Amino acid sequence: MHPTPKSLVIHLATALAALLAAPSLHAQQPPEPVTETARQLLDRESAGLPGQVVVTVEAMQGANHLPECAQLEPFLPAGTRAWGQINVGVRCLAPVAWTVFLPARVAVMNDYLITARPIRAGQIVAPGDLAPEHGDLTTLPANILTDPTQAIGHHSRYAIAAGKPLRATMLRIPPAVQQGQTVKVVSVGTGFSVTNEGRALNRAGAGESVKVRLKNGQVVTGTAQPGGIVEVRY
């Protein structure tokens, strides 16, 4: 028996109504909630950094083909921290799973130290050898010094030209961690912080790399901090 024209109209109307009743499976994802979710994560992760923190996130493409999401979750890729040029992820948990990555930048504007004049190898750093400079710490070398007390009274390891950003590794600074010392290991990642104890396997100044053997025998690598603290970033 062939369907009548009237029954065909009814079937078409029913199919159209079903499509209109499920817009979440076909609607395009608005970019603003995704971009704002990523920005909020970086704001949380960068809270407490020294100086003025400026977070910028590249907007998600408006011409996407993703179903509209009801539950967004931001995250940082493994080994990434809120510092400098990075990618931040946003995944959809419902009603369908998808993941996007947005380019972002976390700038940290603060004062740091430069050499006001040439410094000889082995010279003791005096206040007049230093000058303040202002800029984005994330674009500078690691272990940059920001406080004159971190440098004054210490010997230079080698000759340093005038106008150079001053790093801890340029000076003979007393170690923050001694080999064999029991240290507190603070493991930090997105949304968690865990504290352990371990034994330092090498000597390191503040800001330098140090290996630590934990009580369970695992060896981790972190950054030495004053007071016998080692920070491990995930």
N, C-alpha and C positions, 0 to 999 in steps of 0.2 A: 504494500500500500504506500503510495507516494505522499509525502507531506503536502498539505494544502498551503497556498500562499499565506493564509492567516497563521498557520502553525509555524511557518518559517519566520514570520515577523516576531512571533512570541519568543522563539529560540534566540534570535538575534538580540532582542531586547534583554533577555535574561543574561546572555553572555556579556553584553555591554555593561549591565548593572554589576556583574561580578567583577569586571575589570575596574570599574569606578570605586567599588567597595574595598579594593586592596591597593590603595595608592602607595603605601610604604614600600612595596616590592618593586615599584617602577619609578617612583619619584627621584629626582636628582637630589644629591646631598647638598644642602646649603653650606657654603664654605665658612661662614662666620663662626658657627659653634665649634667646628674642628680647629680653626686657627686660635680661637679664644681658649679652648681646652689645653692646647699646647703651650700657650703663653702663661696660663695659670700654673702649669707644672714648673716652668722655668722660673717663675717668680718665687715659688716655694723653695726650689732647689738652690737658688742663688741668695736667699735670705741669709744675712749674717756675713756676707763677703765684705771686705773693707772698701770704703769709698762709695762712690755713686754707681749703682748698677743700672745699666740700660739694656733692656731686653727687646729685641726685635724678632718677629717671626714672619717669614714670607707667607702671604695669604695662600690658602688652598685654591686650586684652580676652580673657577666657577663652572666651567664647561666639563664637568666630570660625568661619569656614567654609573656612579655608585648609588645603591638604594639608600634612602634616607635612614639615618641611624637613630635609635631610641636610647642607646646607652654607649657613650664614648668613654674610652680609657686612654690617658696619655702615658708614655713611658720613654725612657732614655735607653738607647741601645747599650748592650753590655760594654763596660769599659769607658763609657762616655760620662762626663760630668758637665754641669752647667758652667762652661768656661770657653770663651772664644767662639769660633765658627763651628757649629755642630748641626746634626740632624736630630729632630725630635719626632718620635713616632706617636701616632694616634690610631688606636684600633677600635673597631665597632664590635660590641659584644651581642647586640640584638637589634633587629630581628635576624640580620644576616651578618656573617663575619667578614670583615675586610680590614686592611691596614694601609695607612698612608704615612709617608715621611715628609716633614716640612723643613726646609733649610731655616736655620735660626742663628742668631748671634747674641752672646751675653758679653757685653763690654763692662769692664770694671775700671772706672775712672778714679784715679787716686794719685797722691804724690809719691814719688820714689826718688832714690838718690843717684846722682851722677858725680863723676869726678870733676871738681872745679879747676884742677890743674894736674899736670902729669905727676904720677906717683912712682917712685923708684921701687925696684924689687927689694923686699925686706923692710921698707919704710913703715914706721908706725903712723897710722892714719890719724890726723888731727882734724878738729872742726873746720878749719880753713880749707881742707882738701875736698870738702863735700859741698854740693849745691842741690837744692830741691828742683825737681822737674815734675810736670803734671802730664798724665797720659793714660792710655788704656793698658793696664797691667797684662791683659791677655795677649797682647802683641809683643811683649817683652820676653827676654830669656827667663828660664826658670830660676828660682832662688834669688830673685831681685830683692834688694834691701830697701825698706821704706822708712826706717827709723835710724837717725844718726847714732843712737846708742848701740846699734847692731854692728857698727863699723869702727867707731872711735876707739883708739887704744889697741887695735889689732894690727899685726904685720901683714903687708901685702905679700902674696905668693910670688908675684912677678911684676914687671913694670906695666903700668896702666896709663894709657893716653888720656888727656883731658877730654871731658865731655862724654865719657863712656858710662852707661848704666852700670851700677855697682852690684855685683852678685856675691853671695856668701862664699862661693867657691874661689873667688879672687883673693880671699883673706884667710889667714890662719886663725880661724875661730875655734875656741875650745869645743870639743865634741859634745853634742847633745845626748849621744848614746855611746857607751863604751862596749867593746867586745866582751861578751860574757855577762853583760848586765841584764837583770830582770826588768823587762819593760812592759808597759801597758799597750796593748794592740787594739786600736779602734778601727773596726771595719765599717766603712760607710758606703751605702749605695742608695738607689732610688727607693725612698720610703722605709729605710731601715738603718739601724746603727747597732753594732754588736761589739762588746768589749771582752777581750781575752788577755791572758798573760803569756809571755814567752821569754826566750833568751836570745839576745842580740848576737848574731854571728859575725858582725863586723863593726868597726867604729865608724861613726858618721856625725857630721855637723848638722845643725838645723837646716832642713830643706834638702838634705842629701839622702840618697837611697840606702836602705839598710835591710838586710835579710834577718828574719826572726823565725826561730823554731818554736812552734806552739807546744803546749803540754801534750797534745795528741800525736806529736811527731811531725805534723805538717809544717813545711817551710813556706813562708809568705814573704813578699817583698813590699815594703812600704816606704814612707817618707818620715825621716826623723824629725821630731818636734821637741822644743825645750821641755824639760821636766821628765825625761825618760818615756815619752809617748811616741808611738809609731802609728801613723795613719795609713790605712790601706783602702784604696778607692776601687770600687767595682762599678 
